[in-house]
Amino acid sequence: MTIYWAIAMMVASYLISLATMPKQQGAQPTAFKDIDFPQADEGTPQAVFFGDCWTEDWMVLAVGNYQVDEIHNAGSKK
């Protein structure tokens, strides 16, 4: 008889937690314009990299190759 009491308490606890939890708000994804990249001042020398490179410099001269459209894959059919 004790197992039925424990199951009933678990179900009651689950229903109470569902009823009292706050409703989730739809989160908007971060837009590219919301990201604050540090920019170089005019006249500051900049290094130019091609490809993936590590640097100790904090400046970001340009950021590119961001895609805003979904990538569709047709599959690999032969």
PyRosetta script that sets phi, psi and omega in degrees:
from pyrosetta import init, pose_from_sequence

init()
pose = pose_from_sequence("MTIYWAIAMMVASYLISLATMPKQQGAQPTAFKDIDFPQADEGTPQAVFFGDCWTEDWMVLAVGNYQVDEIHNAGSKK")
pose.set_psi(1, -25.3)
pose.set_omega(1, -178.6)
pose.set_phi(2, -68.4)
pose.set_psi(2, -34.7)
pose.set_omega(2, -179.0)
pose.set_phi(3, -64.9)
pose.set_psi(3, -36.5)
pose.set_omega(3, 178.7)
pose.set_phi(4, -67.5)
pose.set_psi(4, -37.1)
pose.set_omega(4, 177.6)
pose.set_phi(5, -65.0)
pose.set_psi(5, -40.8)
pose.set_omega(5, -180.0)
pose.set_phi(6, -66.8)
pose.set_psi(6, -41.0)
pose.set_omega(6, 178.4)
pose.set_phi(7, -66.1)
pose.set_psi(7, -40.8)
pose.set_omega(7, 178.7)
pose.set_phi(8, -64.6)
pose.set_psi(8, -38.5)
pose.set_omega(8, 177.9)
pose.set_phi(9, -67.6)
pose.set_psi(9, -38.0)
pose.set_omega(9, 177.3)
pose.set_phi(10, -64.3)
pose.set_psi(10, -43.8)
pose.set_omega(10, 179.1)
pose.set_phi(11, -64.7)
pose.set_psi(11, -43.7)
pose.set_omega(11, 178.6)
pose.set_phi(12, -62.9)
pose.set_psi(12, -41.6)
pose.set_omega(12, 178.4)
pose.set_phi(13, -63.5)
pose.set_psi(13, -41.8)
pose.set_omega(13, 178.1)
pose.set_phi(14, -63.0)
pose.set_psi(14, -44.0)
pose.set_omega(14, -179.9)
pose.set_phi(15, -66.7)
pose.set_psi(15, -39.6)
pose.set_omega(15, 177.8)
pose.set_phi(16, -65.2)
pose.set_psi(16, -41.9)
pose.set_omega(16, 179.6)
pose.set_phi(17, -67.2)
pose.set_psi(17, -34.3)
pose.set_omega(17, 175.5)
pose.set_phi(18, -66.3)
pose.set_psi(18, -39.2)
pose.set_omega(18, -177.0)
pose.set_phi(19, -73.0)
pose.set_psi(19, -29.1)
pose.set_omega(19, -175.1)
pose.set_phi(20, -99.9)
pose.set_psi(20, -5.7)
pose.set_omega(20, -179.0)
pose.set_phi(21, -73.2)
pose.set_psi(21, 144.7)
pose.set_omega(21, 179.3)
pose.set_phi(22, -69.1)
pose.set_psi(22, 149.2)
pose.set_omega(22, 179.7)
pose.set_phi(23, -75.1)
pose.set_psi(23, 139.2)
pose.set_omega(23, -179.4)
pose.set_phi(24, -79.0)
pose.set_psi(24, 132.8)
pose.set_omega(24, 175.2)
pose.set_phi(25, -90.2)
pose.set_psi(25, 143.7)
pose.set_omega(25, 178.4)
pose.set_phi(26, -68.0)
pose.set_psi(26, 113.7)
pose.set_omega(26, -178.8)
pose.set_phi(27, -80.3)
pose.set_psi(27, 134.9)
pose.set_omega(27, 177.7)
pose.set_phi(28, -87.0)
pose.set_psi(28, 138.8)
pose.set_omega(28, 176.9)
pose.set_phi(29, -68.3)
pose.set_psi(29, 154.0)
pose.set_omega(29, -179.1)
pose.set_phi(30, -69.3)
pose.set_psi(30, 127.6)
pose.set_omega(30, 177.7)
pose.set_phi(31, -83.9)
pose.set_psi(31, 155.8)
pose.set_omega(31, -179.1)
pose.set_phi(32, -62.3)
pose.set_psi(32, -34.1)
pose.set_omega(32, -179.0)
pose.set_phi(33, -72.6)
pose.set_psi(33, -15.4)
pose.set_omega(33, 179.3)
pose.set_phi(34, -81.5)
pose.set_psi(34, -14.6)
pose.set_omega(34, -179.0)
pose.set_phi(35, -82.3)
pose.set_psi(35, 129.1)
pose.set_omega(35, -177.3)
pose.set_phi(36, -99.2)
pose.set_psi(36, 95.6)
pose.set_omega(36, 177.2)
pose.set_phi(37, -86.9)
pose.set_psi(37, 136.1)
pose.set_omega(37, 175.1)
pose.set_phi(38, -69.0)
pose.set_psi(38, 132.2)
pose.set_omega(38, -178.1)
pose.set_phi(39, -109.6)
pose.set_psi(39, 152.0)
pose.set_omega(39, 179.0)
pose.set_phi(40, -78.8)
pose.set_psi(40, 145.4)
pose.set_omega(40, 174.5)
pose.set_phi(41, -78.8)
pose.set_psi(41, 162.0)
pose.set_omega(41, -179.9)
pose.set_phi(42, -68.1)
pose.set_psi(42, 132.2)
pose.set_omega(42, 179.3)
pose.set_phi(43, 93.8)
pose.set_psi(43, -6.9)
pose.set_omega(43, 178.6)
pose.set_phi(44, -80.8)
pose.set_psi(44, 130.1)
pose.set_omega(44, 179.0)
pose.set_phi(45, -67.3)
pose.set_psi(45, 139.4)
pose.set_omega(45, -178.9)
pose.set_phi(46, -121.0)
pose.set_psi(46, 146.4)
pose.set_omega(46, 173.2)
pose.set_phi(47, -95.5)
pose.set_psi(47, 142.3)
pose.set_omega(47, -178.8)
pose.set_phi(48, -110.5)
pose.set_psi(48, 125.9)
pose.set_omega(48, 178.8)
pose.set_phi(49, -115.4)
pose.set_psi(49, 147.4)
pose.set_omega(49, 173.3)
pose.set_phi(50, -122.0)
pose.set_psi(50, 118.9)
pose.set_omega(50, -177.0)
pose.set_phi(51, 96.3)
pose.set_psi(51, -161.1)
pose.set_omega(51, 179.8)
pose.set_phi(52, -91.1)
pose.set_psi(52, 120.9)
pose.set_omega(52, -178.4)
pose.set_phi(53, -138.1)
pose.set_psi(53, 149.8)
pose.set_omega(53, 174.2)
pose.set_phi(54, -99.5)
pose.set_psi(54, 136.8)
pose.set_omega(54, 177.1)
pose.set_phi(55, -145.1)
pose.set_psi(55, 153.9)
pose.set_omega(55, 176.8)
pose.set_phi(56, -91.6)
pose.set_psi(56, -2.1)
pose.set_omega(56, 179.8)
pose.set_phi(57, -75.8)
pose.set_psi(57, 141.4)
pose.set_omega(57, -176.3)
pose.set_phi(58, -92.7)
pose.set_psi(58, -10.4)
pose.set_omega(58, -173.1)
pose.set_phi(59, -77.0)
pose.set_psi(59, 145.5)
pose.set_omega(59, 172.6)
pose.set_phi(60, -121.0)
pose.set_psi(60, 110.5)
pose.set_omega(60, -178.5)
pose.set_phi(61, -79.6)
pose.set_psi(61, -44.3)
pose.set_omega(61, 179.6)
pose.set_phi(62, -151.8)
pose.set_psi(62, 146.2)
pose.set_omega(62, 177.4)
pose.set_phi(63, -126.7)
pose.set_psi(63, 129.3)
pose.set_omega(63, -176.7)
pose.set_phi(64, -145.7)
pose.set_psi(64, -173.2)
pose.set_omega(64, 178.2)
pose.set_phi(65, 64.1)
pose.set_psi(65, 34.7)
pose.set_omega(65, 173.5)
pose.set_phi(66, -93.7)
pose.set_psi(66, 132.1)
pose.set_omega(66, -179.1)
pose.set_phi(67, -103.6)
pose.set_psi(67, 135.2)
pose.set_omega(67, 178.6)
pose.set_phi(68, -107.8)
pose.set_psi(68, -7.7)
pose.set_omega(68, 178.5)
pose.set_phi(69, -98.3)
pose.set_psi(69, 153.8)
pose.set_omega(69, 177.8)
pose.set_phi(70, -68.3)
pose.set_psi(70, 147.9)
pose.set_omega(70, 176.9)
pose.set_phi(71, -94.9)
pose.set_psi(71, 120.9)
pose.set_omega(71, -179.6)
pose.set_phi(72, -103.9)
pose.set_psi(72, 133.4)
pose.set_omega(72, 179.4)
pose.set_phi(73, -113.8)
pose.set_psi(73, 120.1)
pose.set_omega(73, -178.7)
pose.set_phi(74, -80.1)
pose.set_psi(74, -9.7)
pose.set_omega(74, -179.2)
pose.set_phi(75, 98.1)
pose.set_psi(75, 168.6)
pose.set_omega(75, -179.4)
pose.set_phi(76, -106.2)
pose.set_psi(76, 86.2)
pose.set_omega(76, 179.0)
pose.set_phi(77, -97.5)
pose.set_psi(77, 137.0)
pose.set_omega(77, 179.0)
pose.set_phi(78, -107.7)
pose.dump_pdb("model.pdb")
